[in-house]
Amino acid sequence: MNTDTFGRREFIKYGLLSSLFFLSGCSTSQKKLVLRGVSNSFPSEFFNSLSTGWEFFPIKDIELQKFSYSSTLQEKTDLLVLNDGWISDLPINSLKEIKADNIRSNFSKQTRSFLDGLGDNYKKKLLPLAVSPWVILFRNENSLSLKNKNSWEVIFSSSLTNQIVFPNSPYLLISIAQKIGLVNDFSMIKSQAKSFDDRNALNWVVSGRANAAVLPLSSCVDSLIKDPRLSVLLPQEGAPLNWTLLAFPSQSQANFPTDWFNSLWGATFLSRVIRKGFLPPTDLSDLRRKNINFPHHYQAIFLPEESVWNKCWSLPMLSIQRKKDLALNWNNSKRN
């Protein structure tokens, strides 16, 4: 009798333990993969198309001076999405190569040129997801006295003096200046500046505190479509390109989500992503053959003419010394 009782108790005990191990195993197997990135820096469709096996965690403090990707990578991270302005801060040795050859084989000349400018270490460990040109956003353009309206030289119009919000990037601004023949004197650009403020550029213009801003097309499209006071220019000389990239942390045990990447540029999401100011890293000629519908007024902005797009450029990686030289050159140009 006592033996039977003991047997039943032991059976129940071991049954409970087995259940706990089983549930623990299920919990582990169902643990989600983690995507980290800066909100609004990539097409929301990429986030929305996340499979149930992935979860997105925004990086909120990337613009703080003490921010470090190393601390982010110490947390569970299976994929990073970022724009090219933050590449130089990436701990390249903490990333592994992305071997998506079927994706890379379809890259455009623009994309290949951008990757070449990163150098061998980075080009193998970063995969361009999307690209958006920097443009000039105007408020009440018709009320402004603008000269050279199809060129970057429009920023020197008298009605824009002390009325433009520029990005806080001497490197980008110097590249624009050099494109229109300003070699070492950048005082003309400084004299037009209301502020150097990437984060709040759109708000400056929408609120009327500035007449214009230089910013990526993708960051102002929603307001551009909704607000009739706003207009945008992609200059005939081309424009710097703002790249959205994927990076694969070495600690991740996941496989690179090739299908997920392809779904963003598939039939379901393609037109929606382009209407948000993002273009794929492939040849635009392929898109023109698909007859995607755009607001007619902005068709040449969302899908630029080949002659303009081919003049657009990417900013290559700079050595520490080159960064110092550019900063010195910029700082020595006095504001008029």
C-alpha positions, -999 to 999 in steps of 0.1 A, spaced: 0 0 0 27 24 10 47 15 -21 18 22 -43 13 56 -27 50 65 -31 48 55 -68 19 77 -75 36 107 -58 68 101 -77 49 99 -110 31 132 -103 64 148 -93 82 138 -124 53 145 -145 53 181 -133 90 184 -139 87 171 -174 59 196 -181 81 225 -169 110 214 -190 86 211 -220 72 246 -215 107 260 -210 118 244 -243 88 259 -261 95 293 -246 131 291 -259 121 279 -293 96 307 -296 120 334 -286 118 361 -312 146 375 -334 154 411 -327 156 440 -353 170 472 -339 171 506 -357 162 542 -357 125 548 -362 115 568 -394 150 561 -409 137 532 -431 104 523 -449 78 515 -424 67 486 -448 100 469 -439 89 470 -402 53 461 -410 63 431 -431 81 416 -401 73 379 -398 59 367 -364 94 354 -356 108 390 -355 104 419 -331 115 456 -336 132 476 -309 139 513 -317 172 528 -310 163 561 -293 195 577 -282 216 575 -313 221 612 -316 235 616 -281 273 622 -280 279 593 -256 259 568 -278 278 536 -287 267 508 -310 288 485 -288 263 488 -260 234 481 -283 252 450 -297 257 437 -262 219 433 -261 203 406 -282 204 420 -317 199 399 -349 197 426 -374 205 464 -375 189 489 -398 206 524 -400 214 552 -425 248 559 -439 254 588 -416 260 564 -387 283 539 -405 316 553 -391 304 545 -356 297 509 -363 322 484 -346 329 466 -379 346 436 -361 313 430 -344 295 424 -377 296 394 -400 296 393 -437 262 393 -455 265 368 -483 232 375 -502 248 372 -536 214 369 -553 205 404 -540 239 419 -546 240 408 -582 210 431 -590 225 462 -575 227 493 -597 258 512 -606 249 538 -580 247 512 -553 280 495 -563 297 529 -563 284 536 -528 297 503 -515 331 507 -532 333 541 -513 330 523 -480 361 501 -484 364 463 -485 356 457 -448 323 476 -448 311 467 -483 310 430 -474 292 436 -441 266 461 -451 236 456 -474 218 487 -489 181 483 -484 169 516 -499 180 551 -510 165 586 -509 179 618 -524 185 649 -504 162 677 -517 153 713 -510 119 717 -494 102 752 -498 73 768 -480 51 791 -501 76 789 -530 55 812 -553 59 840 -528 97 838 -528 119 855 -552 140 826 -563 169 825 -589 183 794 -606 152 775 -595 164 741 -609 199 743 -594 215 741 -560 224 777 -566 188 786 -557 199 785 -521 218 817 -526 185 836 -535 182 868 -515 147 857 -502 164 827 -485 191 847 -467 191 834 -431 161 814 -440 173 778 -448 177 750 -423 207 729 -433 218 694 -421 244 695 -394 269 679 -417 298 699 -430 308 669 -451 275 669 -469 273 707 -473 309 708 -487 300 682 -512 271 703 -524 292 734 -525 319 718 -546 292 705 -570 284 741 -579 319 753 -580 326 766 -545 359 750 -536 371 763 -503 350 793 -493 317 781 -477 308 815 -462 280 819 -488 262 788 -475 266 799 -439 251 833 -446 219 816 -459 215 794 -428 187 798 -403 200 768 -384 219 735 -388 193 710 -375 187 676 -392 162 664 -367 138 694 -368 143 706 -403 108 697 -414 92 714 -384 111 746 -391 96 749 -426 60 737 -418 58 761 -389 69 790 -410 101 797 -390 121 790 -421 114 793 -458 134 762 -469 153 732 -457 177 706 -471 167 671 -461 161 636 -474 130 632 -496 118 603 -474 117 625 -443 93 651 -458 70 632 -482 40 628 -459 39 666 -452 46 674 -489 16 655 -501 -8 668 -473 3 704 -472 -2 725 -503 21 752 -490 51 729 -495 70 721 -526 103 703 -533 133 705 -557 157 678 -568 183 700 -585 195 693 -620 231 688 -608 219 657 -589 220 654 -551 237 636 -523 221 602 -515 209 591 -481 212 553 -478 194 529 -455 215 499 -447 213 465 -430 240 451 -408 243 416 -393 258 413 -358 283 385 -353 264 372 -322 233 365 -342 224 329 -348 198 338 -374 200 334 -412 200 366 -432 162 372 -441 166 373 -479 129 367 -485 120 395 -462 143 419 -481 128 408 -514 92 412 -501 99 449 -495 105 454 -532 79 430 -544 45 437 -558 27 441 -525 48 470 -511 67 485 -541 45 514 -550 39 523 -514 76 524 -505 84 546 -535 56 570 -527 73 574 -493 104 587 -510 125 556 -510 140 539 -540 154 504 -543 191 497 -547 185 484 -582 183 501 -616 155 526 -619 149 516 -655 132 484 -641 108 506 -622 98 528 -652 87 497 -671 62 489 -642 42 521 -648 39 529 -611 13 556 -603 26 587 -586 10 621 -579 16 637 -613 31 669 -600 59 649 -582 65 621 -606 100 634 -616 109 636 -579 97 601 -568 112 585 -599 139 609 -612 149 612 -648 179 592 -657 199 623 -666 194 637 -630 197 604 -612 230 596 -628 244 628 -614 235 620 -579 263 610 -556 272 591 -524 295 603 -497 325 579 -493 339 569 -459 365 594 -446 396 588 -426 399 605 -392 424 629 -406 403 638 -436 373 645 -413 395 669 -393 407 686 -425 371 691 -437 360 704 -403 389 729 -402 381 740 -437 344 745 -428 351 763 -396 376 787 -412 349 799 -436 334 829 -418 297 836 -420 290 868 -439 
